[in-house]
């Protein structure tokens, strides 16, 4: 399995179909894997958060979720086959789960969002087995109870619909306690699947402007992440470029 190390984290530059094949193979063989995606905000976040960086590096699979990271890695001289957005891969996983009778559990988002998400998913995948769900608003002292609830439901797959670094730290902390074989950090997927938030049109995704579409939907919440965060990410890319030139 191809892997590269950049920005002090490991990344798997694979095609979407390759990730799906690996996940399906491991589920059949009963091997536990944790997967997370990386985008510009992830790279910004790991710089000052060692626990976040370590949790991410302990993931078994790391897909390139953001187009800005694809461009950055290409600029740094790496051969990146394609962007693998978490929502797209998640749909592939759900389709595979329906076909193979794997059960899924959703953790994250608000209760109303989760209900809408599950209702709409069952319209798309009527034979999908949803083992259970739990909203993502809880205190740390409730985590043990949540783990017990998930294990009682005994899902094969868990989607962690929480922001970073919460989902990465949760997976790192409980991966060996949870009985599920595949944990996937999907971020804001449940809001998209529920219809409460919209993804950018495909043409905007293709040119790397999905972030701008999200900014237009929530400017008050997203302006700092994108306007300040993108500038910081560009600085980190040039910093990484200088490091690579010094070691080459």
LINTABEL-V617757 format. One record per residue. OMEGA is omega in radians with two decimals (* if undefined). D_CENTER is the distance of its C-alpha to the mean C-alpha in Angstrom with 2 decimals. Layout:
OMEGA:D_CENTER
OMEGA:D_CENTER
This chain:
-3.08:18.95
-3.13:18.67
3.04:17.27
3.13:18.14
-3.12:18.26
-3.07:18.10
-3.14:17.84
3.02:18.36
3.08:15.06
-3.14:14.59
3.09:12.76
-3.14:13.21
-3.05:14.79
2.99:14.84
3.12:15.35
-3.14:13.18
3.12:16.09
3.08:16.10
-3.13:12.63
3.13:13.86
3.13:17.15
-3.14:15.95
-3.12:14.04
3.14:17.17
-3.13:19.51
3.08:18.13
3.13:18.24
-3.10:21.79
3.11:22.77
3.14:21.44
-3.12:19.40
3.07:16.57
3.07:13.30
3.13:10.09
3.05:7.00
3.10:4.31
3.10:4.12
3.00:7.21
-3.09:9.29
3.13:12.74
3.09:12.07
-3.14:10.23
3.10:13.35
-3.04:15.61
-3.06:14.37
-3.07:14.91
-3.07:18.43
-3.08:19.96
-3.08:17.87
3.12:18.73
3.09:17.15
-3.13:13.72
-3.14:14.46
3.13:15.84
3.12:13.05
-3.14:10.62
3.10:13.51
3.01:14.09
3.13:10.96
3.12:12.50
3.08:10.19
3.13:8.38
3.13:7.87
-3.00:9.18
-3.05:7.22
3.13:10.32
3.12:13.88
3.11:15.38
3.05:13.96
-3.14:15.43
-3.11:18.66
-3.12:18.74
3.06:18.47
3.09:21.03
-3.14:23.24
3.03:23.09
-3.12:24.40
3.11:21.57
-3.09:21.41
-3.04:18.04
-3.13:18.26
2.97:15.76
3.07:12.60
-3.12:9.94
-3.12:8.06
3.12:5.14
-3.14:8.06
3.13:10.50
3.14:9.27
3.10:8.79
3.07:12.38
-3.13:13.54
3.14:12.52
3.10:14.33
3.10:17.22
3.14:17.56
3.11:17.51
-3.10:20.26
-3.05:22.21
3.13:22.14
3.01:22.52
-3.13:19.49
-3.08:18.85
3.09:15.67
-3.13:15.11
3.09:13.19
3.11:12.84
3.10:12.41
3.11:14.02
-3.06:17.81
3.13:20.07
3.12:21.36
-3.13:18.00
3.14:17.16
3.11:20.61
-3.14:20.34
-3.12:17.01
3.13:18.61
-3.12:21.82
3.12:20.47
-3.12:18.42
3.01:21.64
3.14:23.48
-3.11:21.32
-3.02:21.03
-3.13:24.21
3.11:24.19
-3.14:20.68
3.10:21.22
-3.06:19.31
-3.12:20.33
3.12:19.60
3.09:17.54
3.14:17.70
-3.05:17.02
-3.12:15.08
-3.09:18.28
3.07:20.07
-3.08:21.89
-3.11:21.28
3.10:24.46
-3.02:23.10
3.14:20.33
3.11:22.84
3.13:23.88
3.12:20.38
3.12:19.84
3.14:23.25
3.14:22.47
-3.13:19.39
3.06:21.48
3.10:24.34
3.05:22.32
3.12:21.53
3.01:18.47
-3.02:17.37
3.04:13.68
3.00:11.72
3.14:8.83
-3.10:7.96
-3.11:8.16
3.13:9.05
3.01:9.06
0.07:8.86
-3.04:10.69
-3.08:11.42
3.12:8.52
3.14:8.87
3.11:12.58
-3.14:12.79
3.14:11.42
-3.07:13.74
-2.97:16.57
-3.06:16.70
-3.11:15.44
3.11:19.15
3.12:20.37
-3.11:18.20
3.13:19.77
-3.08:16.82
-3.11:16.18
3.09:12.49
-3.08:9.76
3.08:6.18
-3.01:3.81
3.05:3.71
-3.07:5.51
-3.09:8.67
-3.04:8.66
3.10:11.74
3.12:13.65
-3.10:13.40
3.14:14.45
-3.08:17.11
-3.13:18.59
3.05:18.64
-3.13:16.72
2.98:17.09
3.09:15.14
3.03:17.35
-3.06:19.84
-3.11:19.12
3.09:21.59
3.06:19.84
-3.07:16.52
-3.12:18.71
3.05:20.36
-3.11:17.38
3.13:18.45
3.12:15.59
-3.12:15.34
3.10:19.06
3.09:18.78
3.13:16.50
3.13:19.05
3.13:21.87
-3.10:20.56
-3.08:20.22
-3.11:22.31
-3.11:23.42
-2.97:20.02
-3.01:18.31
-3.10:21.30
-3.12:20.88
-3.03:17.19
-3.07:18.01
3.09:21.71
-3.09:21.95
3.14:18.50
3.09:18.96
3.12:22.39
3.12:21.23
3.11:18.67
3.11:21.58
3.12:23.72
3.13:21.33
3.13:21.29
3.07:25.10
3.11:25.32
3.12:23.37
3.12:25.68
3.12:28.72
-3.14:27.59
3.13:27.20
3.14:30.61
-3.09:32.24
-3.11:31.11
*:31.94
